[in-house]
């Protein structure tokens, strides 16, 4: 299998990546065709590890799109891959930013990861014309570094 950028996070087949991209484009198409005032909604991505189903829903629970990701199937998949799922989805959504920008949704709005009960378990991607979402990997350890910097500053 040739190198694909999403293998950095986890090994996904090209078919799985294309399925996720298709679900994102289908969601964007549905929300781009909405006429009238921009919708006020966030988009919830649910991953069911029992069968590998990935669903995208709006705030009201309306289905926007779904696909199958066989690599995200199995009893231990959620605990094992949750961080990788967020990173992978973040990059796939970022790669499809052009179709997301065309959606008739009031900004800012977010893509969030939800468990099968609909509880939000992580932020995937913030869509806003002026702000950038800082990922958790970048923020890890920031509190400790800031405290150390302030301590050194106070000592001087």
SULRAGI-V635445 format. One record per backbone hydrogen bond with DSSP energy under -0.5 kcal/mol. NH is the residue of the N-H (numbers start at 1). CO is the residue of the C=O. E is the energy in kcal/mol with one decimal. If there is no record, write none. Layout:
nh->(NH:NH)
co->(CO:CO)
e->(E:E)
This chain:
nh->(7:8:9:10:12:17:18:19:20:21:22:23:24:25:26:27:28:29:30:31:32:33:39:41:43:44:45:45:46:46:47:48:48:49:51:52:53:54:55:55:56:57:58:61:64:65:67:69:72:73:74:77:80:81:82:85:86:87:88:89:90:91:92:93:94:95:96:96:97:99:100:101:102:103:104:105:106:108:109:111:112:112:113:114:115:118:121:122:124:125:127:128:135:138:139:140:142:145:146:147:148:149:150:151:152:153:154:155:156)
co->(4:5:6:6:10:13:14:15:16:17:18:19:20:21:22:23:24:25:26:27:28:29:104:39:110:57:43:112:44:55:114:46:53:47:48:48:48:67:46:53:65:44:62:58:56:56:54:52:69:70:49:74:76:77:78:81:82:83:84:85:86:87:88:89:90:91:92:93:94:96:96:97:98:100:31:103:39:127:127:125:43:110:122:45:119:115:113:113:111:111:109:126:133:135:135:136:139:141:142:143:144:145:146:147:148:149:150:151:152)
e->(-2.2:-1.1:-0.8:-1.8:-1.0:-2.2:-2.6:-2.1:-2.3:-2.7:-2.5:-2.1:-2.2:-2.6:-2.5:-2.2:-2.6:-2.7:-2.3:-2.3:-1.8:-1.6:-2.2:-0.8:-3.1:-3.2:-0.5:-3.3:-0.7:-3.0:-0.9:-0.6:-3.1:-0.8:-0.7:-2.0:-0.9:-3.1:-2.7:-0.5:-3.0:-2.5:-1.7:-1.9:-3.2:-1.4:-2.0:-2.9:-1.7:-1.2:-3.7:-1.1:-2.3:-2.9:-1.5:-3.2:-2.0:-2.3:-2.8:-2.8:-2.6:-1.9:-2.4:-2.8:-2.2:-2.2:-1.0:-0.7:-1.3:-0.6:-1.5:-2.6:-0.7:-1.5:-1.9:-1.6:-3.8:-0.7:-1.9:-2.9:-2.6:-0.5:-3.3:-2.8:-2.5:-2.1:-3.1:-1.3:-2.3:-2.0:-3.4:-0.7:-0.6:-0.6:-1.5:-1.4:-2.2:-2.2:-2.7:-2.5:-2.4:-2.4:-2.6:-2.2:-2.3:-2.3:-2.5:-2.1:-1.4)
